Every structure is written in structure tokens, then in C-alpha cells.
Amino acid sequence: MTPTRPPGTRAIDDRLMPGHAALANGFGLDLSTEDGGTERSGVALNTLTDLTDLTWRDPIAGTPWHKHVPARIQPLPA
């Protein structure tokens, strides 16, 4: 899987347990713009999930189980 850098703010928050990451729910919507184009708002969580690894997806619907997807978080170059 190619590493993905979701848009948005990244921050360390002491309200999360060590080893956990959180993304806002309900974002990643494609919205129509005034000029007829499309603009993505927020993070589309499904794009962060490997489509070929069925371990982390519902076996019937194929929906990712976002609560249990392992993630590698590392510093990005400035």
C-alpha cells in the first residue's frame, strides 16, 4: 500500500491513549463548487484503507473496519 498523507491538522493530544490515532468522522465529502467542479472536504477514510487486504474489511459489504485498522505514524520531512 502506498503511504497516504490525509489533509488536515495533525496534533498530539494527551486525551488519546498511547498508541492510538483519531480522525474526525463524517468528512471526505466531495462537494460541488460554484464553477461546476468538485472539492473534497476533510479526510476520506476509505482512501486510507488498503483495498487488497480483506483482513480489515467486512467480508460481505467490503466496508473498512476503521476502528481496528493498524496505522504507521511517522514524522514527515519539513
CNS distance restraints for C-alpha pairs under 8 A (distance, minus, plus):
assign (resid   1 and name CA) (resid  50 and name CA) 6.05 0.50 0.50
assign (resid   4 and name CA) (resid  48 and name CA) 6.43 0.50 0.50
assign (resid   6 and name CA) (resid  43 and name CA) 5.96 0.50 0.50
assign (resid   6 and name CA) (resid  48 and name CA) 7.90 0.50 0.50
assign (resid   7 and name CA) (resid  42 and name CA) 6.69 0.50 0.50
assign (resid   7 and name CA) (resid  43 and name CA) 6.22 0.50 0.50
assign (resid   8 and name CA) (resid  42 and name CA) 6.75 0.50 0.50
assign (resid   8 and name CA) (resid  43 and name CA) 7.35 0.50 0.50
assign (resid  16 and name CA) (resid  20 and name CA) 6.33 0.50 0.50
assign (resid  16 and name CA) (resid  21 and name CA) 7.38 0.50 0.50
assign (resid  23 and name CA) (resid  43 and name CA) 7.85 0.50 0.50
assign (resid  24 and name CA) (resid  43 and name CA) 7.80 0.50 0.50
assign (resid  27 and name CA) (resid  41 and name CA) 6.24 0.50 0.50
assign (resid  27 and name CA) (resid  42 and name CA) 4.71 0.50 0.50
assign (resid  27 and name CA) (resid  43 and name CA) 5.45 0.50 0.50
assign (resid  27 and name CA) (resid  44 and name CA) 6.19 0.50 0.50
assign (resid  27 and name CA) (resid  45 and name CA) 8.00 0.50 0.50
assign (resid  28 and name CA) (resid  40 and name CA) 6.07 0.50 0.50
assign (resid  28 and name CA) (resid  41 and name CA) 5.32 0.50 0.50
assign (resid  28 and name CA) (resid  42 and name CA) 4.64 0.50 0.50
assign (resid  28 and name CA) (resid  43 and name CA) 4.33 0.50 0.50
assign (resid  28 and name CA) (resid  44 and name CA) 3.66 0.50 0.50
assign (resid  28 and name CA) (resid  45 and name CA) 6.94 0.50 0.50
assign (resid  29 and name CA) (resid  40 and name CA) 5.59 0.50 0.50
assign (resid  29 and name CA) (resid  41 and name CA) 5.35 0.50 0.50
assign (resid  29 and name CA) (resid  42 and name CA) 6.95 0.50 0.50
assign (resid  29 and name CA) (resid  43 and name CA) 7.98 0.50 0.50
assign (resid  29 and name CA) (resid  44 and name CA) 7.01 0.50 0.50
assign (resid  30 and name CA) (resid  38 and name CA) 6.10 0.50 0.50
assign (resid  30 and name CA) (resid  39 and name CA) 5.55 0.50 0.50
assign (resid  30 and name CA) (resid  40 and name CA) 4.45 0.50 0.50
assign (resid  30 and name CA) (resid  41 and name CA) 6.42 0.50 0.50
assign (resid  31 and name CA) (resid  38 and name CA) 5.51 0.50 0.50
assign (resid  31 and name CA) (resid  39 and name CA) 5.23 0.50 0.50
assign (resid  31 and name CA) (resid  40 and name CA) 6.11 0.50 0.50
assign (resid  31 and name CA) (resid  41 and name CA) 7.12 0.50 0.50
assign (resid  32 and name CA) (resid  36 and name CA) 6.21 0.50 0.50
assign (resid  32 and name CA) (resid  37 and name CA) 5.82 0.50 0.50
assign (resid  32 and name CA) (resid  38 and name CA) 4.69 0.50 0.50
assign (resid  32 and name CA) (resid  39 and name CA) 6.35 0.50 0.50
assign (resid  33 and name CA) (resid  37 and name CA) 5.19 0.50 0.50
assign (resid  33 and name CA) (resid  38 and name CA) 5.62 0.50 0.50
assign (resid  33 and name CA) (resid  39 and name CA) 6.52 0.50 0.50
assign (resid  44 and name CA) (resid  48 and name CA) 7.45 0.50 0.50
assign (resid  45 and name CA) (resid  49 and name CA) 7.13 0.50 0.50
assign (resid  45 and name CA) (resid  66 and name CA) 7.72 0.50 0.50
assign (resid  46 and name CA) (resid  64 and name CA) 6.77 0.50 0.50
assign (resid  49 and name CA) (resid  64 and name CA) 6.80 0.50 0.50
assign (resid  49 and name CA) (resid  69 and name CA) 7.61 0.50 0.50
assign (resid  53 and name CA) (resid  57 and name CA) 7.75 0.50 0.50
assign (resid  54 and name CA) (resid  58 and name CA) 7.65 0.50 0.50
assign (resid  54 and name CA) (resid  59 and name CA) 7.20 0.50 0.50
assign (resid  54 and name CA) (resid  62 and name CA) 7.66 0.50 0.50
assign (resid  56 and name CA) (resid  64 and name CA) 5.84 0.50 0.50
assign (resid  56 and name CA) (resid  65 and name CA) 5.59 0.50 0.50
assign (resid  56 and name CA) (resid  66 and name CA) 7.82 0.50 0.50
assign (resid  56 and name CA) (resid  68 and name CA) 7.10 0.50 0.50
assign (resid  56 and name CA) (resid  69 and name CA) 6.11 0.50 0.50
assign (resid  57 and name CA) (resid  62 and name CA) 5.22 0.50 0.50
assign (resid  57 and name CA) (resid  63 and name CA) 5.28 0.50 0.50
assign (resid  57 and name CA) (resid  64 and name CA) 4.21 0.50 0.50
assign (resid  57 and name CA) (resid  65 and name CA) 5.45 0.50 0.50
assign (resid  58 and name CA) (resid  62 and name CA) 4.79 0.50 0.50
assign (resid  58 and name CA) (resid  63 and name CA) 5.24 0.50 0.50
assign (resid  58 and name CA) (resid  64 and name CA) 6.35 0.50 0.50
assign (resid  58 and name CA) (resid  65 and name CA) 6.90 0.50 0.50
assign (resid  65 and name CA) (resid  69 and name CA) 6.53 0.50 0.50
